Structures are given as C-alpha cells and as structure tokens.
C-alpha cells in the first residue's frame, strides 16, 4: 500500500471520527450535564473514549491535511476541545 492510498483511506477515517466526536459531545451534554447545578455527570469510560477518539481523529486529520475531510475532522476536534474547556 502506498502512502497516497493510505492517505485516501485515512481521510475518511478522520471524517468519520470527526462526526463521531461531534455527535458524542453534543449527545453527552444533553444526557449527562445537570443544567440546574452545571455538573458534568458523564461516566469516566465515556470521557476516556471521547479523549482517545479525539486524539485519533486529530492524528488522522493531520496525516491527511490537504484534503477537505481532514479540515472538517480538525474543525470537529477544535470545537470539541473548545466546548470541553468552557464546560458548557
């Protein structure tokens, strides 16, 4: 397998990871954040899974950078990181 074929396949993996972390972050805030006292009650295993999925998506996004899928994946990583730091 050449690096070009690997990048073509990795671009779609990065896009899928971006969609998953974006949807997972949105769904976790709907289900696990107690809006009355603003406490995140997300299970630790789900947080760990989200962390490793974000790291993997960022790595695949950086490997396939000149493609549009990688820009969307990196934008999803940035959005999820920004939302996590703000605690919204």
Rosetta blueprint (number, residue, H / E / L):
1 X L
2 X L
3 X H
4 X H
5 X H
6 X H
7 X H
8 X H
9 X H
10 X H
11 X H
12 X H
13 X H
14 X H
15 X H
16 X H
17 X H
18 X H
19 X H
20 X H
21 X H
22 X H
23 X H
24 X H
25 X H
26 X H
27 X H
28 X H
29 X H
30 X H
31 X H
32 X L
33 X E
34 X E
35 X L
36 X L
37 X L
38 X L
39 X E
40 X E
41 X L
42 X L
43 X L
44 X H
45 X H
46 X H
47 X H
48 X H
49 X H
50 X H
51 X H
52 X H
53 X H
54 X H
55 X H
56 X H
57 X H
58 X H
59 X H
60 X H
61 X H
62 X H
63 X H
64 X L
65 X L
66 X L
67 X L
68 X H
69 X H
70 X H
71 X H
72 X H
73 X H
74 X H
75 X H
76 X H
77 X H
78 X H
79 X H
80 X H
81 X H
82 X H
83 X H
84 X H
85 X H
86 X H
87 X L
88 X L
